[in-house]
Amino acid sequence: MDFDSKKILQRMDKEEYEKNKVDEMFNTKHRLFEFLHFRLKTLVNLETSQKLGWYKRRWGIDIKQFYNPKDSRVIGDLDRIIEELNMELERVKSLTNKQFRKKFS
């Protein structure tokens, strides 16, 4: 069998790129949830809340539309979900204490 090394290298580069994007997506998600848990604990003295649970499930569903963790397959545009997660992190950081309590506690 004759293998085309250029195609193999392109496939390996694509897999490496996707792996880096998946890692970036999950790191951003973890930063968002760590911030939420920290602020919830310091502001309201709660570890978690039902509203936070619903919020996390919603993001889990959104992420599964772009990435299938069972077979490590990228389905959609990871840059888009990373951008949405970053925007959400900034939005949550800018909430006042009153707004944060209303939304998450």
JOPE-V243887 format. One record per residue. NEAR is the number of other ideal C-beta (glycine too) atoms within 10 Angstrom. D_FIRST is the distance of its C-alpha to the first C-alpha in Angstrom with 2 decimals. Layout:
NEAR:D_FIRST ; NEAR:D_FIRST
This chain:
2:0.00 ; 3:3.74 ; 7:6.37 ; 8:9.84 ; 7:12.25 ; 8:15.18 ; 9:14.40 ; 10:13.80 ; 10:17.06 ; 11:18.85 ; 10:18.12 ; 10:19.33 ; 10:22.35 ; 11:23.16 ; 12:23.10 ; 10:25.30 ; 12:27.63 ; 15:28.03 ; 12:28.72 ; 11:31.37 ; 18:32.93 ; 18:33.12 ; 10:34.77 ; 15:37.16 ; 20:38.03 ; 15:38.87 ; 12:40.79 ; 18:42.85 ; 20:43.53 ; 11:44.67 ; 13:46.92 ; 21:48.51 ; 15:49.21 ; 10:50.42 ; 13:52.82 ; 21:54.06 ; 17:54.66 ; 10:56.40 ; 17:58.63 ; 20:59.41 ; 12:60.42 ; 9:62.55 ; 13:64.11 ; 14:64.73 ; 8:64.27 ; 13:61.64 ; 9:58.23 ; 13:56.89 ; 17:58.28 ; 9:57.50 ; 13:57.08 ; 18:54.55 ; 10:52.64 ; 10:52.51 ; 18:51.45 ; 16:48.54 ; 10:47.41 ; 10:47.48 ; 16:45.23 ; 11:42.90 ; 9:42.59 ; 14:42.05 ; 20:39.25 ; 13:37.50 ; 10:37.40 ; 19:35.13 ; 18:33.18 ; 12:32.29 ; 11:32.68 ; 6:31.51 ; 5:27.84 ; 11:28.19 ; 9:27.47 ; 17:29.17 ; 10:30.85 ; 12:33.21 ; 11:34.34 ; 19:34.90 ; 12:36.92 ; 10:39.42 ; 20:40.03 ; 19:40.29 ; 12:42.85 ; 16:44.74 ; 22:44.87 ; 14:46.16 ; 10:48.76 ; 16:49.83 ; 17:50.22 ; 10:52.43 ; 10:54.38 ; 17:55.06 ; 12:56.09 ; 9:58.60 ; 14:60.31 ; 8:63.86 ; 10:64.90 ; 8:66.63 ; 11:63.66 ; 18:61.32 ; 15:63.65 ; 11:63.92 ; 14:60.17 ; 22:58.97 ; 14:61.87
